[in-house]
């Protein structure tokens, strides 16, 4: 009957209203905006007519209450009658509710139906909400759950926390229920959606991420499937759909909007971040896919950047990043957008083209060899052909080994990377007169392998996860304990001494006595061994697994922690001294203070507790961690206490319990921490597969990448080596100090002396440092009162020039005595260049001028004007007849020695950062913030090559001594080595964590010097003979003692 009247339109609806016995009919329409998103324009108009007609003809019997999102108000106002009603009777809800608003939302509806709300419940709800767009749907859901479990007419805190598990528990159960009710296809799609809606934290919490709906539609998950899944998730209030104005207006123009439009204006986000942090299914998906997702999103950003820049080849991926993209392309093609697939394909095409060019050069070299072979036929028959074939095979093998070395580094197989480079070096030594390109590519790959390889040795032998590792006090033995129920004792060179096999359970912890005579091991009991591995005593008493053991400094007492919630103290004869209930839950860790007076413990209750060692009385409790305590340790000097936690952080307290630092350390649980022997460094190991070294002020020193979760770590006695125990069943030894990086910060300029025996560095602090070639600092002095932008040795090695933001150039002798000061620039001096004959010096300045000075008397010879922006770089030609200058005005100018402008070169798209003449003076190289390097013929200014590959501005250039190689430093944190002859990229050097500001070749080309932001100065060794010695020294113990090596690999260093 009702439907029949409704079909009659406004008249039918009004008739129905007037036929009702109630004095008033109130119609409530929630989410009124769905009329604009779910209905066709025709249906929408009919519905509007029905409502507005009733308002006009049955106003005494009919009231309309509707809720509409603020971003749809504009759509409502386009309907005149509705606009009038809204202007007269609307109540605006502010976009961000205050705490008082939230209280009213919670309490008022309950009171209207006679329910009480426990005051404590309101406050807890306010604390757990994060005042975001998803709060009201989430609050509605939680209040519905509270209604179901109300007690005696009251919504209680106990019901909230215990029955529905708070917001976290309620939401997790709801999410899991919704997910499990989806069909298998929709479940896969839901997984894809939630992963896409999560912003991966980088050492921080994962957070929600808003994405366009169109980004979710890929080959594997077509539009219909995504839409169906989103409708289920939005109906359950797990995700929120946001419609932007252009989508809404499209609907008002008569277009039919799909239920969840694929327009780029429609965005999706997780309703609340609690879902990301506490839904265990989603956490598992994230951990399973984290590495791949991070790489994939970087590729997506690169694809977008390439598209934004008109698909310029400069923005294509190369090297390691392309290898990652190719792997993702192969494995997950159907999860990539068409744009990303096209981008990766373009990158691969570019690589193929580059490889074809390399093969072409190889064929040219082969033809040259063939000519030599033909010339020698009369004397040697067909021996030349055999020689050529052998040489070609050797070159192919070397290229393959170099590629393997890089691939091993990428997959964190560091020792294998060094082995591959050693093999490439040995092979190259067999090649007669190898081309400079292959020499440099091999040396640079080798250098990269040695620099990035912190792993010294790898000890296989355990058949299951290794739980603990520790060096003996005398530094001669390394002990390891494993889930395979064994303990192994190793010499520090990696040779196995003995395996202890008498445990019946997995061995969870081990500890050497400080006097070095005993080893305690834990499973369900404590087993005490001599240093030879013979069992001395078994301590029993704990009723569950023992998690940790620690000797007192005098070696007379052992403390043990257990899953039975207790700490026990034992004499070394096995007699129990004391036992107490330590934590509300498992006790995971114990440690004695250096003076034996205190014991620290950590447990599942997120607390660190300090106890008197004599009687077990609680001294204090250190709170603050939001997750289980996995490890506590006192520093040997007694000054600090550190704790590692499942909340991914490390906390550092002083001896009095004052919190000094909270270090946001890892992206997963921190499993272990250790102070270095000098108490200056704290090492941490994590389930995120990394080991990190920290200064005690919380600054990160270095990250070491492992292949699997790291369970435990231990410093060697001298602090130079760190041992790690891993879930990959191995023990690894890592080099703690990186000798290649000189610890000086924020370097602006570097320069080798003419004889290569010393080099100078300068930077932001105005200080000049002089170093020996072996990287030992010999002198440092304050050169300027402001930033030093350039430091250059004179060609005769007698002087050093510096240029500064204080507007001066200074000349210093070899005793660091000031010889001369040049003044005259009106702004900072950015660049300087000595003439090869040592007679004059040129300077470029932010005052837009180039000045040329007589060194002997300091007279100004020329002031060259013409640039319209700051001059960033100057360079003399080898014959002193020409001077080149580069500027932020995007031009390069070449001047003669009389100060006349000879050429004006244009072609770069952004500011020029560096100009350099080749050693023969025939080529001018220019670097720009447009990410490119260009090589120009000096004779006519013609462009020879444009070198692309950097992904940020190119800051510095340096030619090798013979002019065949060009090095470039960049703001993309890399250094690249290029062949000048054909412009091809030979090698990318990685290592600077910040912008590279300056590069300079050693006079013999065997070392490259670089300086940059944050990491200071680096020396890149390109001497193949020296690299062979270093590489073989680095892997000597591994080659000799690792049982997993192939027999042929053991002998690769016997001649080195």
Secondary structure, 3 states (H helix, E strand, C coil): CHHHHHHCCHHHHHHHHHCCCCCCEEEEECCCCHHHHHCCHHHHHHHHHHHHHHHHHCCCCEEEEECCCHHHHHHHHCCHHHHHHHHHHCCCCCCCCCHHHHHHHHHHHHHHCCCEECHHHHHHHHHHCCCCCCHHHHHHHHHHHHHHCCECCEECHHHHHHHCCHHHHHHHHHHHHHHHCCCHHHHHHHHHHHHHCEECCCCCCCEECCEEHHHHCCCCCCHHHHHHHHHHHHHCCCEEEEECHHHHHHHHCCCCCCCCCCCCCEEEEECCHHHHHHCHHHHHHHHHHHHHHHHHHHHHHHHHHHHHCCCCHHHCCCHHHHHHHHHHHHHCHHHCCHHHHHHHHHHHHHHHHHHHHHHHHHHHHHHHHHHHHHHCHHHHCCHHHHHHHHHHHHHHHHHHHHHHHHHHHHCCCHHHHHHHHHHHHHHHHCCCCCCHHHHHHHHHHHHHHHHHCCEEEEECCCCCCEEEEEECCCCCEEEEEECCCCEEEEECCCCEEEEECCCCCCCCEEEECCCCCEEEEECCCEEEEECCCCEEEEECCCCCCEEEEEECCCCCEEEEEECCCEEEEEECCCCEEEEEECCCCCEEEEEECCCCCEEEEEECCCCEEEEECCCCCEEEEECCCCCCEEEEEECCCCCEEEEEECCCEEEEEECCCCEEEEEECCCCCEEEEEECCCCCEEEEEECCCEEEEEECCCCEEEEEECCCCEEEEEECCCCCEEEEEECCCCEEEEECCCCCEECCCCEEEEEECCCCCEEEEEECCCEEEEEECCCCEEEEEECCCCCEEEEEECCCCCEEEEEECCCCEEEEECCCCEEEEECCCCCCEEEEEECCCCCEEEEEECCCCEEEEECCCCCEEEEECCCCCCEEEEEECCCCCEEEEEECCCCEEEEECCCCEEEEECCCCCCEEEEEECCCCCEEEEEECCCCEEEEECCCCCEEEEECCCCCCEEEEEECCCCCEEEEEECCCEEEEEECCCCCEEEEEECCCCCEEEEEECCCCCEEEEEECCCEEEEEECCHHHHHHHHHHHHHHHHHHCCCCCHHHHHCCCCC
